[in-house]
């Protein structure tokens, strides 16, 4: 996989730039920025990621074919870039003298207030060799895609949480007879109806809180897995999930507890034990 990526990088057209000082948000992590000797003799600065992909180290010599002219220079430093800064970044930066006599294209950026879209049309009409890229429109499309991804992750979170609560409900139904027998034994041993009801409510609250917490944990893990492994984006789960999960679980458990408590205290212990057996 790494070899295929390196081959694509070597075979494609490459954008080079030149500079005498390090660009903003470019940190030199190996070597040092261009010295006076480098500016005179020619040198290259490589971005960390592409250097690792191509297996290039500081001191290696690279040759570029630019408009039929071969340009060769050593790599004197490796840089780490902030790609999320929305600044213009380049994988390779050369010393100015190295590219002085070669054809070049210039790039810049400017802010255009909303409602002045026709100004871009007049600019391109006046200067046909200009290529204008509307980064605002690109960002809106990216944000729309991110919103869709967030909606998918949230749906999976709610689905996972609902599945956990459904499992809780099924578990409560499956243990109905055992709880009825326990309540009958407590009443046969002298416990009052109020004590039996309180004990049942406490049990349901603990079960609901535990089920809600486990559902929240499973939902958080599912969201992290899908966001990080499938969409490869950072996942920052909301803190309210750890509060909402147990509260919803307790609410569902208490809703089921009403019928269970009513059944446990409405019948006599003899009848309850006979039904459970």
N, C-alpha and C positions, 0 to 999 in steps of 0.2 A: 504493500500500500504506500509506504513512504517512498519507495523507488519510483512508483508510477507518478506520485505527486511531484517529485523532483524532476522527472522527465518532462512533465507538462510545463513546469516553470522554465526549464531550459529552452524548450521548443517555441514558446509563445513570444510575442512582442513584449518588450520590456520598457517601462517608463523610467528614465534616469533623470536626476536633478543634480544641481550643483549648489554649493553654499560654502561660505568662509567661516560661518559661526554655526553652532548647533541650533537647529530649529526648536521652537518651544515644545515642551512635553516630550523631548527626545533625550533620554538618559544614556550616556555612554557607560556600559557595564564591563567592557573589556577594552584594554588599550586606552588611548587618549585621542582627543580631537586633533584635527589636522594641524601639524606644526608648520613652521615657515618652510622647512625642507619639503614637506608633503605638498604644500601649495605650489612649490616650484617644480617638483619632479612629477607630481600627480599621484593621487591616492583615492581609495574608495572606503566608504562607510556602509556597513550592512546592518539590516534589521535582524534582531535576534532569531525570530521564527524562521525566516528564509535561510539564515546561516545554518541553523540546525537541520533543516530539511535537505539542503544541498550538501551538508557536511563540510562547509567552508569554515576555516579557522583564520584567526588573525595572522597575517603574514603570507597567506595564499595569494596568488596572482590570478586575476580574472581578465578575460578578454571579451570585448563586446564588438559586434559588427554593426556599425551605425552608418546607414546610407552608403554602403560599400567600403567604408573605412574601418579598419580594426583599431580599437582603443584598448590598451592593456595597462593595468595598474595594480598595485598590491592593496590588500585589505588591511587598514591600519587600526580600525576600531569596530566594535559591535554595539548597536544601539537597541534600547528597549523603548517601544512606542506606546502611546496611549491611543489605541485605535478608536475608542469610544468618545474621543474629544471633538469629533466632527471637523477637525482641521485637515488640511491637505498633507498627507504623509506619503513618503516614498520608501520603498524597500532598499534602494541603493542611492547614496548621495556621493557625488564625485567632487573633486576640487575644480574650481571654475576653469583653470587653464586647460584641463584635460578635455573639456567639451567646447572650448572657445570658438573653434572654426567649424563647428558642426551645426546643422539646422536645428532649430528649437521652437517649441510652442510654449506660450506663456499662459499661466492660470492665475485667477484671482477670484475673490468673492465679494459680494456686496448685499446689503439688506434692501429689499424692495417692499415698501409698506403695502398692506392689502388695498386692493382696488386699483392698482396701477399696472395690471397685467398687459395692457395695450402698449405700455412703454417698452416692454421686451420686444414686441413685434417691430416697433420702430427702430430699436437698436440693431436687431438682426438685419433689417432691411437696409439700414445705413452702412453696416459692416458685415457683408455676406460671409466673410471668413471667420466670424465669431460663432462659437458653439455655446449656447446658454442652457444650463441644466437647472431646472426648478427643483431645488432640494426640499422646498416646502411640500410639494406634491408627493415626493418620494417618502418624506417623513409621515405624511398623512396615510399613505398606503401601508407603511410599516406599522404605524399605530393601530390601524384597522385590523391588520393581521394579528398583532399582539392581543388586541381586545378579543378576537375570536379564540385565540389560544387560551386566554384567561377564562373565557366562558366555558370552554371544554373542560379545563382543569376543575373549575368550580362545580360543573355538573357531575363530574366523576367523584368529587369530594362529597356532594350531597347524596349521590347514589350509594357510595360506600357507607356513609353514616346511616342512611335509611336501611341498608342491608344489615348493619349491626343491630339496629333497634328491632328489626324483624326477627333476627335470631334471638334477641332477648325475649320477645313476645312468645316465640315458639318454645323457648326453654321454660318460661313460666307456665305455659299450658301443659307441658309434659310432666311437670312436678306438682300438678294440682292435687292429686290424690295424697302424695307424701305430706304436703303442707296441711291438708285437711286432717290427716291422721295425727300430725304433731299438735295441731290446735285442739283436737279432741282429747289427746293425752294430757295436755296442759290444763284443760278444764276439768278433766277427771281427777287430777292431782290437786285441785283447789284454786286454780287461777280464775280470776274474774273475766267477764267478757271484755272489759276495758283493757286489762292486761294483755289478753290474747290479741286484741285489735292493735294495741301499741306495738307489741312484738312483731306482728305481721307487717305493719307500716315501716318499722325500722329495717326489717329484712328487705322489703321492696325498695326502700330508699338506697340502701347499700348496693343491692344488685343493679338498680338503675344507674347509679353513679359509676359503678365499675364498668357496666356495659357501655355507657356513654363515653367514658374515658378511653376504653379500648377502641370504640368506633372512631373517636377523634384521632387516636394514634394511627389507626389503619388508614383513615382518610388522609391524614397528613403525609404518611409514608407513600400512599398512592400518588398524591399530588407531586411530591418531591421526585418520585421515580419517573413520572410522565414528563414533568417539566425539565428535569436534569438529563435524563437518558434519552428521551424521545425527541423533545423540542430543543434540547441543549440550551436552555435559558436558566438563569438563576431563579430559584424558588424561595420566596419569602412568605411563609404561611402567616395568616393572621392570628394574633394571640387570642382572639375571642373564641376560636375553635375549642380551646382547652376549657373554656367556661361553658360554651353553648352545648358541647357534647354531653357532659354530665348532667346539666340542667334538663336537657331534652330527655335523656335517659330516665332521670328521676320522675319527670312529668308523666312519661309513658308508663313507668312502673307503678306510680301511684294511681293512675287511671285504671290499671288492671287490678290494683290492690283493693279497690272499692268493692268489686264483685267478690273477690276472694275472701275479704274480711267479713262481708255480709253473709256469705255462705258458711264461714267457719263459726260464727256466733249465733246464727239463726237456728241451727239444729242442735239437738241434745248430744252430749258426748257418746251415748250408746248408739244413737242412730248414725252419727258420723263414723264411728269405728266400724259399725256393721257395713256401711256403704263403702268405706275404704278397703275393707277385707274382701 
